[in-house]
Each structure stands twice: as C-alpha cells, then as structure tokens.
C-alpha cells in the first residue's frame, strides 16, 4: 500500500494525505503484528511513525520510518583506574 500526500492549498499546512478505509484496515491488521514498525516511548506507548518526504522530482510521498536507534550504554566515570 502506498501513501501519496498532496500539496495543500494553504501555506501553513505542509502536507495532507487520505487513507482509503479498506486498504488502511488491511494494512493496520498486518502492521499490528509487525513489532518492527512500532516504537515504544518512555511511557510505554507504541507509535507508528510516518515521514513525509520529497523526491528529487519534487513529488511528495510518505514512508513508514523504521529507524530504531541502538540504546546508548552509559559508562561510569571511574577515576580509580590508572591509564
């Protein structure tokens, strides 16, 4: 299923897109089963992030953002270790 945002007719709206009910329903049924699409926030809520991008030709398109940064490992500052 593709998403095609449209350029709005108001300057303060950056992009808008519609979702066809039957396609979106099917997509969401599959997406709910794919843990790789969902990002958990610090409150335990899960989000599906969609980026609005612009092609080289200037056409807007939407893409699910699957980026998941690696957790940062905190290292304690241990001043007792000689170097």
N, CA, C and O atoms as a Maestro MAE file, in Angstrom:
{
 s_m_m2io_version
 :::
 2.0.0
}

f_m_ct {
 s_m_title
 :::
 protein
 m_atom[332] {
  # First column is atom index #
  i_m_mmod_type
  r_m_x_coord
  r_m_y_coord
  r_m_z_coord
  i_m_residue_number
  s_m_chain_name
  s_m_pdb_residue_name
  s_m_pdb_atom_name
  i_m_atomic_number
  :::
  1 25 0.843 -1.168 0.000 1 A "UNK " " N  " 7
  2 3 0.000 0.000 0.000 1 A "UNK " " CA " 6
  3 2 0.887 1.230 0.000 1 A "UNK " " C  " 6
  4 15 1.799 1.333 0.821 1 A "UNK " " O  " 8
  5 25 0.642 2.146 -0.889 2 A "UNK " " N  " 7
  6 3 1.406 3.375 -0.946 2 A "UNK " " CA " 6
  7 2 0.617 4.542 -0.399 2 A "UNK " " C  " 6
  8 15 -0.614 4.551 -0.409 2 A "UNK " " O  " 8
  9 25 1.336 5.498 0.064 3 A "UNK " " N  " 7
  10 3 0.729 6.728 0.559 3 A "UNK " " CA " 6
  11 2 1.209 7.851 -0.339 3 A "UNK " " C  " 6
  12 15 2.410 7.979 -0.576 3 A "UNK " " O  " 8
  13 25 0.306 8.656 -0.837 4 A "UNK " " N  " 7
  14 3 0.690 9.779 -1.674 4 A "UNK " " CA " 6
  15 2 0.119 11.054 -1.083 4 A "UNK " " C  " 6
  16 15 -1.049 11.372 -1.303 4 A "UNK " " O  " 8
  17 25 0.932 11.787 -0.336 5 A "UNK " " N  " 7
  18 3 0.445 13.054 0.202 5 A "UNK " " CA " 6
  19 2 0.217 14.061 -0.912 5 A "UNK " " C  " 6
  20 15 0.839 13.987 -1.971 5 A "UNK " " O  " 8
  21 25 -0.662 14.982 -0.665 6 A "UNK " " N  " 7
  22 3 -0.943 16.031 -1.642 6 A "UNK " " CA " 6
  23 2 -0.470 17.362 -1.092 6 A "UNK " " C  " 6
  24 15 -0.547 17.609 0.112 6 A "UNK " " O  " 8
  25 25 0.021 18.220 -1.979 7 A "UNK " " N  " 7
  26 3 0.388 19.562 -1.545 7 A "UNK " " CA " 6
  27 2 -0.895 20.321 -1.243 7 A "UNK " " C  " 6
  28 15 -1.782 20.411 -2.092 7 A "UNK " " O  " 8
  29 25 -0.997 20.864 -0.041 8 A "UNK " " N  " 7
  30 3 -2.224 21.564 0.341 8 A "UNK " " CA " 6
  31 2 -2.314 22.941 -0.297 8 A "UNK " " C  " 6
  32 15 -1.335 23.457 -0.838 8 A "UNK " " O  " 8
  33 25 -3.495 23.523 -0.227 9 A "UNK " " N  " 7
  34 3 -3.684 24.844 -0.809 9 A "UNK " " CA " 6
  35 2 -3.501 25.963 0.219 9 A "UNK " " C  " 6
  36 15 -3.756 27.125 -0.098 9 A "UNK " " O  " 8
  37 25 -3.075 25.649 1.419 10 A "UNK " " N  " 7
  38 3 -2.788 26.642 2.458 10 A "UNK " " CA " 6
  39 2 -1.307 26.554 2.822 10 A "UNK " " C  " 6
  40 15 -0.774 25.456 2.982 10 A "UNK " " O  " 8
  41 25 -0.643 27.695 2.954 11 A "UNK " " N  " 7
  42 3 0.791 27.716 3.249 11 A "UNK " " CA " 6
  43 2 1.146 27.099 4.599 11 A "UNK " " C  " 6
  44 15 2.221 26.519 4.749 11 A "UNK " " O  " 8
  45 25 0.260 27.216 5.573 12 A "UNK " " N  " 7
  46 3 0.580 26.721 6.917 12 A "UNK " " CA " 6
  47 2 0.404 25.213 7.052 12 A "UNK " " C  " 6
  48 15 0.834 24.635 8.050 12 A "UNK " " O  " 8
  49 25 -0.217 24.563 6.072 13 A "UNK " " N  " 7
  50 3 -0.329 23.096 6.047 13 A "UNK " " CA " 6
  51 2 0.781 22.578 5.141 13 A "UNK " " C  " 6
  52 15 0.842 22.937 3.965 13 A "UNK " " O  " 8
  53 25 1.649 21.743 5.678 14 A "UNK " " N  " 7
  54 3 2.804 21.267 4.907 14 A "UNK " " CA " 6
  55 2 2.473 20.090 4.001 14 A "UNK " " C  " 6
  56 15 3.038 19.978 2.913 14 A "UNK " " O  " 8
  57 25 1.581 19.220 4.418 15 A "UNK " " N  " 7
  58 3 1.189 18.088 3.576 15 A "UNK " " CA " 6
  59 2 -0.093 17.495 4.137 15 A "UNK " " C  " 6
  60 15 -0.374 17.606 5.331 15 A "UNK " " O  " 8
  61 25 -0.852 16.877 3.277 16 A "UNK " " N  " 7
  62 3 -2.052 16.165 3.702 16 A "UNK " " CA " 6
  63 2 -2.182 14.898 2.866 16 A "UNK " " C  " 6
  64 15 -1.793 14.883 1.698 16 A "UNK " " O  " 8
  65 25 -2.720 13.851 3.447 17 A "UNK " " N  " 7
  66 3 -2.963 12.648 2.659 17 A "UNK " " CA " 6
  67 2 -4.188 11.932 3.199 17 A "UNK " " C  " 6
  68 15 -4.525 12.035 4.378 17 A "UNK " " O  " 8
  69 25 -4.834 11.216 2.320 18 A "UNK " " N  " 7
  70 3 -6.022 10.468 2.688 18 A "UNK " " CA " 6
  71 2 -5.709 8.987 2.792 18 A "UNK " " C  " 6
  72 15 -4.747 8.489 2.206 18 A "UNK " " O  " 8
  73 25 -6.539 8.302 3.546 19 A "UNK " " N  " 7
  74 3 -6.399 6.864 3.723 19 A "UNK " " CA " 6
  75 2 -7.682 6.195 3.255 19 A "UNK " " C  " 6
  76 15 -8.771 6.519 3.728 19 A "UNK " " O  " 8
  77 25 -7.544 5.265 2.328 20 A "UNK " " N  " 7
  78 3 -8.710 4.522 1.873 20 A "UNK " " CA " 6
  79 2 -9.035 3.460 2.919 20 A "UNK " " C  " 6
  80 15 -8.174 2.654 3.271 20 A "UNK " " O  " 8
  81 25 -10.248 3.455 3.410 21 A "UNK " " N  " 7
  82 3 -10.643 2.632 4.550 21 A "UNK " " CA " 6
  83 2 -10.295 1.157 4.380 21 A "UNK " " C  " 6
  84 15 -9.701 0.559 5.277 21 A "UNK " " O  " 8
  85 25 -10.655 0.566 3.248 22 A "UNK " " N  " 7
  86 3 -10.406 -0.870 3.085 22 A "UNK " " CA " 6
  87 2 -8.916 -1.194 3.050 22 A "UNK " " C  " 6
  88 15 -8.495 -2.195 3.630 22 A "UNK " " O  " 8
  89 25 -8.111 -0.371 2.383 23 A "UNK " " N  " 7
  90 3 -6.667 -0.614 2.327 23 A "UNK " " CA " 6
  91 2 -6.019 -0.348 3.679 23 A "UNK " " C  " 6
  92 15 -5.152 -1.104 4.118 23 A "UNK " " O  " 8
  93 25 -6.439 0.721 4.332 24 A "UNK " " N  " 7
  94 3 -5.845 1.067 5.614 24 A "UNK " " CA " 6
  95 2 -6.159 0.006 6.669 24 A "UNK " " C  " 6
  96 15 -5.299 -0.350 7.474 24 A "UNK " " O  " 8
  97 25 -7.391 -0.495 6.660 25 A "UNK " " N  " 7
  98 3 -7.778 -1.525 7.620 25 A "UNK " " CA " 6
  99 2 -6.913 -2.772 7.452 25 A "UNK " " C  " 6
  100 15 -6.432 -3.333 8.436 25 A "UNK " " O  " 8
  101 25 -6.718 -3.201 6.218 26 A "UNK " " N  " 7
  102 3 -5.878 -4.373 5.943 26 A "UNK " " CA " 6
  103 2 -4.432 -4.107 6.351 26 A "UNK " " C  " 6
  104 15 -3.784 -4.953 6.967 26 A "UNK " " O  " 8
  105 25 -3.936 -2.917 6.000 27 A "UNK " " N  " 7
  106 3 -2.572 -2.552 6.365 27 A "UNK " " CA " 6
  107 2 -2.399 -2.582 7.891 27 A "UNK " " C  " 6
  108 15 -1.411 -3.126 8.386 27 A "UNK " " O  " 8
  109 25 -3.340 -2.008 8.634 28 A "UNK " " N  " 7
  110 3 -3.215 -1.954 10.091 28 A "UNK " " CA " 6
  111 2 -3.285 -3.338 10.718 28 A "UNK " " C  " 6
  112 15 -2.601 -3.601 11.707 28 A "UNK " " O  " 8
  113 25 -4.097 -4.224 10.163 29 A "UNK " " N  " 7
  114 3 -4.139 -5.597 10.689 29 A "UNK " " CA " 6
  115 2 -2.759 -6.244 10.593 29 A "UNK " " C  " 6
  116 15 -2.311 -6.910 11.527 29 A "UNK " " O  " 8
  117 25 -2.092 -6.044 9.461 30 A "UNK " " N  " 7
  118 3 -0.748 -6.593 9.280 30 A "UNK " " CA " 6
  119 2 0.273 -5.848 10.132 30 A "UNK " " C  " 6
  120 15 1.157 -6.467 10.725 30 A "UNK " " O  " 8
  121 25 0.156 -4.527 10.197 31 A "UNK " " N  " 7
  122 3 1.116 -3.704 10.939 31 A "UNK " " CA " 6
  123 2 1.083 -4.009 12.433 31 A "UNK " " C  " 6
  124 15 2.122 -3.986 13.093 31 A "UNK " " O  " 8
  125 25 -0.082 -4.289 12.960 32 A "UNK " " N  " 7
  126 3 -0.190 -4.581 14.391 32 A "UNK " " CA " 6
  127 2 0.592 -5.839 14.777 32 A "UNK " " C  " 6
  128 15 0.992 -5.996 15.930 32 A "UNK " " O  " 8
  129 25 0.806 -6.724 13.819 33 A "UNK " " N  " 7
  130 3 1.551 -7.963 14.059 33 A "UNK " " CA " 6
  131 2 3.060 -7.775 13.885 33 A "UNK " " C  " 6
  132 15 3.838 -8.641 14.283 33 A "UNK " " O  " 8
  133 25 3.477 -6.656 13.297 34 A "UNK " " N  " 7
  134 3 4.889 -6.418 12.981 34 A "UNK " " CA " 6
  135 2 5.499 -5.489 14.027 34 A "UNK " " C  " 6
  136 15 5.402 -4.267 13.908 34 A "UNK " " O  " 8
  137 25 6.125 -6.062 15.046 35 A "UNK " " N  " 7
  138 3 6.708 -5.263 16.126 35 A "UNK " " CA " 6
  139 2 7.803 -4.325 15.646 35 A "UNK " " C  " 6
  140 15 8.100 -3.337 16.317 35 A "UNK " " O  " 8
  141 25 8.412 -4.611 14.498 36 A "UNK " " N  " 7
  142 3 9.474 -3.764 13.979 36 A "UNK " " CA " 6
  143 2 9.001 -2.406 13.509 36 A "UNK " " C  " 6
  144 15 9.815 -1.496 13.345 36 A "UNK " " O  " 8
  145 25 7.699 -2.243 13.287 37 A "UNK " " N  " 7
  146 3 7.156 -0.962 12.846 37 A "UNK " " CA " 6
  147 2 6.864 -0.016 14.002 37 A "UNK " " C  " 6
  148 15 6.755 1.193 13.796 37 A "UNK " " O  " 8
  149 25 6.736 -0.544 15.206 38 A "UNK " " N  " 7
  150 3 6.260 0.232 16.342 38 A "UNK " " CA " 6
  151 2 7.414 0.604 17.266 38 A "UNK " " C  " 6
  152 15 8.284 -0.216 17.560 38 A "UNK " " O  " 8
  153 25 7.404 1.851 17.715 39 A "UNK " " N  " 7
  154 3 8.440 2.357 18.617 39 A "UNK " " CA " 6
  155 2 7.803 2.665 19.960 39 A "UNK " " C  " 6
  156 15 6.776 3.342 20.023 39 A "UNK " " O  " 8
  157 25 8.408 2.170 21.036 40 A "UNK " " N  " 7
  158 3 7.879 2.395 22.376 40 A "UNK " " CA " 6
  159 2 8.485 3.661 22.969 40 A "UNK " " C  " 6
  160 15 9.699 3.859 22.924 40 A "UNK " " O  " 8
  161 25 7.627 4.518 23.525 41 A "UNK " " N  " 7
  162 3 8.142 5.720 24.172 41 A "UNK " " CA " 6
  163 2 8.391 5.445 25.657 41 A "UNK " " C  " 6
  164 15 8.154 4.336 26.136 41 A "UNK " " O  " 8
  165 25 8.864 6.446 26.370 42 A "UNK " " N  " 7
  166 3 9.221 6.263 27.785 42 A "UNK " " CA " 6
  167 2 8.014 5.959 28.669 42 A "UNK " " C  " 6
  168 15 8.180 5.505 29.801 42 A "UNK " " O  " 8
  169 25 6.805 6.202 28.172 43 A "UNK " " N  " 7
  170 3 5.592 5.929 28.935 43 A "UNK " " CA " 6
  171 2 4.960 4.586 28.595 43 A "UNK " " C  " 6
  172 15 3.893 4.253 29.110 43 A "UNK " " O  " 8
  173 25 5.615 3.812 27.729 44 A "UNK " " N  " 7
  174 3 5.089 2.507 27.354 44 A "UNK " " CA " 6
  175 2 4.065 2.538 26.235 44 A "UNK " " C  " 6
  176 15 3.405 1.533 25.971 44 A "UNK " " O  " 8
  177 25 3.923 3.683 25.572 45 A "UNK " " N  " 7
  178 3 3.014 3.797 24.429 45 A "UNK " " CA " 6
  179 2 3.761 3.420 23.154 45 A "UNK " " C  " 6
  180 15 4.957 3.685 23.031 45 A "UNK " " O  " 8
  181 25 3.062 2.805 22.212 46 A "UNK " " N  " 7
  182 3 3.680 2.394 20.954 46 A "UNK " " CA " 6
  183 2 3.195 3.298 19.827 46 A "UNK " " C  " 6
  184 15 2.010 3.620 19.735 46 A "UNK " " O  " 8
  185 25 4.138 3.701 18.969 47 A "UNK " " N  " 7
  186 3 3.873 4.645 17.879 47 A "UNK " " CA " 6
  187 2 4.326 4.078 16.548 47 A "UNK " " C  " 6
  188 15 5.337 3.379 16.468 47 A "UNK " " O  " 8
  189 25 3.578 4.381 15.515 48 A "UNK " " N  " 7
  190 3 3.962 4.102 14.139 48 A "UNK " " CA " 6
  191 2 4.273 5.467 13.524 48 A "UNK " " C  " 6
  192 15 3.379 6.303 13.391 48 A "UNK " " O  " 8
  193 25 5.514 5.695 13.154 49 A "UNK " " N  " 7
  194 3 5.929 6.994 12.630 49 A "UNK " " CA " 6
  195 2 5.961 6.979 11.110 49 A "UNK " " C  " 6
  196 15 6.498 6.056 10.499 49 A "UNK " " O  " 8
  197 25 5.385 8.002 10.510 50 A "UNK " " N  " 7
  198 3 5.344 8.143 9.057 50 A "UNK " " CA " 6
  199 2 6.004 9.455 8.684 50 A "UNK " " C  " 6
  200 15 5.609 10.514 9.171 50 A "UNK " " O  " 8
  201 25 7.010 9.389 7.819 51 A "UNK " " N  " 7
  202 3 7.702 10.575 7.335 51 A "UNK " " CA " 6
  203 2 7.101 11.020 6.009 51 A "UNK " " C  " 6
  204 15 6.770 10.187 5.165 51 A "UNK " " O  " 8
  205 25 6.958 12.322 5.823 52 A "UNK " " N  " 7
  206 3 6.563 12.893 4.538 52 A "UNK " " CA " 6
  207 2 7.860 13.343 3.874 52 A "UNK " " C  " 6
  208 15 8.562 14.206 4.401 52 A "UNK " " O  " 8
  209 25 8.176 12.766 2.731 53 A "UNK " " N  " 7
  210 3 9.432 13.021 2.032 53 A "UNK " " CA " 6
  211 2 9.160 13.673 0.685 53 A "UNK " " C  " 6
  212 15 8.028 13.687 0.201 53 A "UNK " " O  " 8
  213 25 10.213 14.210 0.091 54 A "UNK " " N  " 7
  214 3 10.099 14.816 -1.236 54 A "UNK " " CA " 6
  215 2 11.115 14.156 -2.161 54 A "UNK " " C  " 6
  216 15 12.304 14.092 -1.848 54 A "UNK " " O  " 8
  217 25 10.637 13.665 -3.304 55 A "UNK " " N  " 7
  218 3 11.522 13.019 -4.278 55 A "UNK " " CA " 6
  219 2 12.379 14.066 -4.978 55 A "UNK " " C  " 6
  220 15 12.144 15.266 -4.841 55 A "UNK " " O  " 8
  221 25 13.358 13.606 -5.717 56 A "UNK " " N  " 7
  222 3 14.204 14.527 -6.490 56 A "UNK " " CA " 6
  223 2 13.400 15.326 -7.502 56 A "UNK " " C  " 6
  224 15 13.769 16.441 -7.870 56 A "UNK " " O  " 8
  225 25 12.295 14.738 -7.945 57 A "UNK " " N  " 7
  226 3 11.430 15.408 -8.928 57 A "UNK " " CA " 6
  227 2 10.462 16.394 -8.266 57 A "UNK " " C  " 6
  228 15 9.731 17.102 -8.957 57 A "UNK " " O  " 8
  229 25 10.455 16.441 -6.922 58 A "UNK " " N  " 7
  230 3 9.585 17.362 -6.204 58 A "UNK " " CA " 6
  231 2 8.251 16.783 -5.786 58 A "UNK " " C  " 6
  232 15 7.401 17.508 -5.268 58 A "UNK " " O  " 8
  233 25 8.045 15.480 -6.000 59 A "UNK " " N  " 7
  234 3 6.792 14.828 -5.618 59 A "UNK " " CA " 6
  235 2 6.863 14.413 -4.151 59 A "UNK " " C  " 6
  236 15 7.855 13.829 -3.716 59 A "UNK " " O  " 8
  237 25 5.822 14.708 -3.396 60 A "UNK " " N  " 7
  238 3 5.760 14.281 -2.007 60 A "UNK " " CA " 6
  239 2 5.347 12.817 -1.929 60 A "UNK " " C  " 6
  240 15 4.551 12.342 -2.738 60 A "UNK " " O  " 8
  241 25 5.895 12.112 -0.950 61 A "UNK " " N  " 7
  242 3 5.465 10.745 -0.675 61 A "UNK " " CA " 6
  243 2 5.652 10.454 0.801 61 A "UNK " " C  " 6
  244 15 6.439 11.121 1.473 61 A "UNK " " O  " 8
  245 25 4.941 9.472 1.305 62 A "UNK " " N  " 7
  246 3 5.010 9.096 2.711 62 A "UNK " " CA " 6
  247 2 5.671 7.734 2.834 62 A "UNK " " C  " 6
  248 15 5.501 6.864 1.981 62 A "UNK " " O  " 8
  249 25 6.428 7.566 3.910 63 A "UNK " " N  " 7
  250 3 7.131 6.315 4.135 63 A "UNK " " CA " 6
  251 2 7.142 6.040 5.637 63 A "UNK " " C  " 6
  252 15 7.366 6.945 6.440 63 A "UNK " " O  " 8
  253 25 6.901 4.789 6.004 64 A "UNK " " N  " 7
  254 3 6.979 4.419 7.414 64 A "UNK " " CA " 6
  255 2 8.430 4.510 7.843 64 A "UNK " " C  " 6
  256 15 9.319 3.971 7.184 64 A "UNK " " O  " 8
  257 25 8.662 5.193 8.949 65 A "UNK " " N  " 7
  258 3 10.001 5.351 9.493 65 A "UNK " " CA " 6
  259 2 10.290 4.154 10.390 65 A "UNK " " C  " 6
  260 15 9.736 4.030 11.483 65 A "UNK " " O  " 8
  261 25 11.169 3.274 9.908 66 A "UNK " " N  " 7
  262 3 11.510 2.058 10.657 66 A "UNK " " CA " 6
  263 2 12.801 2.216 11.459 66 A "UNK " " C  " 6
  264 15 13.278 1.255 12.063 66 A "UNK " " O  " 8
  265 25 13.368 3.429 11.467 67 A "UNK " " N  " 7
  266 3 14.633 3.648 12.181 67 A "UNK " " CA " 6
  267 2 14.452 3.373 13.661 67 A "UNK " " C  " 6
  268 15 13.510 3.862 14.285 67 A "UNK " " O  " 8
  269 25 15.345 2.601 14.206 68 A "UNK " " N  " 7
  270 3 15.318 2.277 15.625 68 A "UNK " " CA " 6
  271 2 16.744 2.389 16.141 68 A "UNK " " C  " 6
  272 15 17.542 1.473 15.940 68 A "UNK " " O  " 8
  273 25 17.087 3.505 16.811 69 A "UNK " " N  " 7
  274 3 18.464 3.683 17.264 69 A "UNK " " CA " 6
  275 2 18.842 2.650 18.313 69 A "UNK " " C  " 6
  276 15 18.008 2.192 19.094 69 A "UNK " " O  " 8
  277 25 20.104 2.301 18.310 70 A "UNK " " N  " 7
  278 3 20.621 1.387 19.324 70 A "UNK " " CA " 6
  279 2 20.611 2.105 20.663 70 A "UNK " " C  " 6
  280 15 20.940 3.289 20.730 70 A "UNK " " O  " 8
  281 25 20.238 1.408 21.731 71 A "UNK " " N  " 7
  282 3 20.253 2.062 23.042 71 A "UNK " " CA " 6
  283 2 21.673 2.482 23.425 71 A "UNK " " C  " 6
  284 15 22.638 1.758 23.181 71 A "UNK " " O  " 8
  285 25 21.775 3.649 24.021 72 A "UNK " " N  " 7
  286 3 23.063 4.154 24.469 72 A "UNK " " CA " 6
  287 2 23.458 3.455 25.763 72 A "UNK " " C  " 6
  288 15 22.644 3.302 26.674 72 A "UNK " " O  " 8
  289 25 24.713 3.035 25.833 73 A "UNK " " N  " 7
  290 3 25.230 2.391 27.033 73 A "UNK " " CA " 6
  291 2 25.946 3.455 27.854 73 A "UNK " " C  " 6
  292 15 26.870 4.111 27.375 73 A "UNK " " O  " 8
  293 25 25.503 3.615 29.102 74 A "UNK " " N  " 7
  294 3 26.140 4.598 29.966 74 A "UNK " " CA " 6
  295 2 27.376 3.978 30.593 74 A "UNK " " C  " 6
  296 15 27.335 2.860 31.107 74 A "UNK " " O  " 8
  297 25 28.461 4.706 30.544 75 A "UNK " " N  " 7
  298 3 29.708 4.256 31.137 75 A "UNK " " CA " 6
  299 2 29.989 5.154 32.322 75 A "UNK " " C  " 6
  300 15 30.009 6.378 32.200 75 A "UNK " " O  " 8
  301 25 30.210 4.525 33.484 76 A "UNK " " N  " 7
  302 3 30.502 5.317 34.673 76 A "UNK " " CA " 6
  303 2 31.910 5.861 34.574 76 A "UNK " " C  " 6
  304 15 32.821 5.189 34.093 76 A "UNK " " O  " 8
  305 25 32.072 7.080 35.033 77 A "UNK " " N  " 7
  306 3 33.390 7.704 35.057 77 A "UNK " " CA " 6
  307 2 34.123 7.182 36.283 77 A "UNK " " C  " 6
  308 15 33.859 7.606 37.408 77 A "UNK " " O  " 8
  309 25 35.042 6.261 36.053 78 A "UNK " " N  " 7
  310 3 35.780 5.653 37.155 78 A "UNK " " CA " 6
  311 2 37.179 6.265 37.200 78 A "UNK " " C  " 6
  312 15 38.033 5.954 36.370 78 A "UNK " " O  " 8
  313 25 37.393 7.128 38.169 79 A "UNK " " N  " 7
  314 3 38.673 7.834 38.280 79 A "UNK " " CA " 6
  315 2 39.747 6.986 38.976 79 A "UNK " " C  " 6
  316 15 40.910 7.383 39.039 79 A "UNK " " O  " 8
  317 25 39.349 5.815 39.496 80 A "UNK " " N  " 7
  318 3 40.301 4.965 40.201 80 A "UNK " " CA " 6
  319 2 41.140 4.104 39.285 80 A "UNK " " C  " 6
  320 15 42.081 3.457 39.744 80 A "UNK " " O  " 8
  321 25 40.821 4.079 37.990 81 A "UNK " " N  " 7
  322 3 41.559 3.251 37.053 81 A "UNK " " CA " 6
  323 2 42.713 4.083 36.470 81 A "UNK " " C  " 6
  324 15 42.475 5.087 35.798 81 A "UNK " " O  " 8
  325 25 43.969 3.662 36.728 82 A "UNK " " N  " 7
  326 3 45.102 4.417 36.173 82 A "UNK " " CA " 6
  327 2 45.291 4.111 34.687 82 A "UNK " " C  " 6
  328 15 45.100 2.975 34.253 82 A "UNK " " O  " 8
  329 25 45.659 5.112 33.924 83 A "UNK " " N  " 7
  330 3 45.939 4.923 32.493 83 A "UNK " " CA " 6
  331 2 47.327 5.347 32.193 83 A "UNK " " C  " 6
  332 15 47.762 5.269 31.044 83 A "UNK " " O  " 8
  :::
 }
 m_bond[331] {
  # First column is bond index #
  i_m_from
  i_m_to
  i_m_order
  :::
  1 1 2 1
  2 2 3 1
  3 3 4 2
  4 3 5 1
  5 5 6 1
  6 6 7 1
  7 7 8 2
  8 7 9 1
  9 9 10 1
  10 10 11 1
  11 11 12 2
  12 11 13 1
  13 13 14 1
  14 14 15 1
  15 15 16 2
  16 15 17 1
  17 17 18 1
  18 18 19 1
  19 19 20 2
  20 19 21 1
  21 21 22 1
  22 22 23 1
  23 23 24 2
  24 23 25 1
  25 25 26 1
  26 26 27 1
  27 27 28 2
  28 27 29 1
  29 29 30 1
  30 30 31 1
  31 31 32 2
  32 31 33 1
  33 33 34 1
  34 34 35 1
  35 35 36 2
  36 35 37 1
  37 37 38 1
  38 38 39 1
  39 39 40 2
  40 39 41 1
  41 41 42 1
  42 42 43 1
  43 43 44 2
  44 43 45 1
  45 45 46 1
  46 46 47 1
  47 47 48 2
  48 47 49 1
  49 49 50 1
  50 50 51 1
  51 51 52 2
  52 51 53 1
  53 53 54 1
  54 54 55 1
  55 55 56 2
  56 55 57 1
  57 57 58 1
  58 58 59 1
  59 59 60 2
  60 59 61 1
  61 61 62 1
  62 62 63 1
  63 63 64 2
  64 63 65 1
  65 65 66 1
  66 66 67 1
  67 67 68 2
  68 67 69 1
  69 69 70 1
  70 70 71 1
  71 71 72 2
  72 71 73 1
  73 73 74 1
  74 74 75 1
  75 75 76 2
  76 75 77 1
  77 77 78 1
  78 78 79 1
  79 79 80 2
  80 79 81 1
  81 81 82 1
  82 82 83 1
  83 83 84 2
  84 83 85 1
  85 85 86 1
  86 86 87 1
  87 87 88 2
  88 87 89 1
  89 89 90 1
  90 90 91 1
  91 91 92 2
  92 91 93 1
  93 93 94 1
  94 94 95 1
  95 95 96 2
  96 95 97 1
  97 97 98 1
  98 98 99 1
  99 99 100 2
  100 99 101 1
  101 101 102 1
  102 102 103 1
  103 103 104 2
  104 103 105 1
  105 105 106 1
  106 106 107 1
  107 107 108 2
  108 107 109 1
  109 109 110 1
  110 110 111 1
  111 111 112 2
  112 111 113 1
  113 113 114 1
  114 114 115 1
  115 115 116 2
  116 115 117 1
  117 117 118 1
  118 118 119 1
  119 119 120 2
  120 119 121 1
  121 121 122 1
  122 122 123 1
  123 123 124 2
  124 123 125 1
  125 125 126 1
  126 126 127 1
  127 127 128 2
  128 127 129 1
  129 129 130 1
  130 130 131 1
  131 131 132 2
  132 131 133 1
  133 133 134 1
  134 134 135 1
  135 135 136 2
  136 135 137 1
  137 137 138 1
  138 138 139 1
  139 139 140 2
  140 139 141 1
  141 141 142 1
  142 142 143 1
  143 143 144 2
  144 143 145 1
  145 145 146 1
  146 146 147 1
  147 147 148 2
  148 147 149 1
  149 149 150 1
  150 150 151 1
  151 151 152 2
  152 151 153 1
  153 153 154 1
  154 154 155 1
  155 155 156 2
  156 155 157 1
  157 157 158 1
  158 158 159 1
  159 159 160 2
  160 159 161 1
  161 161 162 1
  162 162 163 1
  163 163 164 2
  164 163 165 1
  165 165 166 1
  166 166 167 1
  167 167 168 2
  168 167 169 1
  169 169 170 1
  170 170 171 1
  171 171 172 2
  172 171 173 1
  173 173 174 1
  174 174 175 1
  175 175 176 2
  176 175 177 1
  177 177 178 1
  178 178 179 1
  179 179 180 2
  180 179 181 1
  181 181 182 1
  182 182 183 1
  183 183 184 2
  184 183 185 1
  185 185 186 1
  186 186 187 1
  187 187 188 2
  188 187 189 1
  189 189 190 1
  190 190 191 1
  191 191 192 2
  192 191 193 1
  193 193 194 1
  194 194 195 1
  195 195 196 2
  196 195 197 1
  197 197 198 1
  198 198 199 1
  199 199 200 2
  200 199 201 1
  201 201 202 1
  202 202 203 1
  203 203 204 2
  204 203 205 1
  205 205 206 1
  206 206 207 1
  207 207 208 2
  208 207 209 1
  209 209 210 1
  210 210 211 1
  211 211 212 2
  212 211 213 1
  213 213 214 1
  214 214 215 1
  215 215 216 2
  216 215 217 1
  217 217 218 1
  218 218 219 1
  219 219 220 2
  220 219 221 1
  221 221 222 1
  222 222 223 1
  223 223 224 2
  224 223 225 1
  225 225 226 1
  226 226 227 1
  227 227 228 2
  228 227 229 1
  229 229 230 1
  230 230 231 1
  231 231 232 2
  232 231 233 1
  233 233 234 1
  234 234 235 1
  235 235 236 2
  236 235 237 1
  237 237 238 1
  238 238 239 1
  239 239 240 2
  240 239 241 1
  241 241 242 1
  242 242 243 1
  243 243 244 2
  244 243 245 1
  245 245 246 1
  246 246 247 1
  247 247 248 2
  248 247 249 1
  249 249 250 1
  250 250 251 1
  251 251 252 2
  252 251 253 1
  253 253 254 1
  254 254 255 1
  255 255 256 2
  256 255 257 1
  257 257 258 1
  258 258 259 1
  259 259 260 2
  260 259 261 1
  261 261 262 1
  262 262 263 1
  263 263 264 2
  264 263 265 1
  265 265 266 1
  266 266 267 1
  267 267 268 2
  268 267 269 1
  269 269 270 1
  270 270 271 1
  271 271 272 2
  272 271 273 1
  273 273 274 1
  274 274 275 1
  275 275 276 2
  276 275 277 1
  277 277 278 1
  278 278 279 1
  279 279 280 2
  280 279 281 1
  281 281 282 1
  282 282 283 1
  283 283 284 2
  284 283 285 1
  285 285 286 1
  286 286 287 1
  287 287 288 2
  288 287 289 1
  289 289 290 1
  290 290 291 1
  291 291 292 2
  292 291 293 1
  293 293 294 1
  294 294 295 1
  295 295 296 2
  296 295 297 1
  297 297 298 1
  298 298 299 1
  299 299 300 2
  300 299 301 1
  301 301 302 1
  302 302 303 1
  303 303 304 2
  304 303 305 1
  305 305 306 1
  306 306 307 1
  307 307 308 2
  308 307 309 1
  309 309 310 1
  310 310 311 1
  311 311 312 2
  312 311 313 1
  313 313 314 1
  314 314 315 1
  315 315 316 2
  316 315 317 1
  317 317 318 1
  318 318 319 1
  319 319 320 2
  320 319 321 1
  321 321 322 1
  322 322 323 1
  323 323 324 2
  324 323 325 1
  325 325 326 1
  326 326 327 1
  327 327 328 2
  328 327 329 1
  329 329 330 1
  330 330 331 1
  331 331 332 2
  :::
 }
}
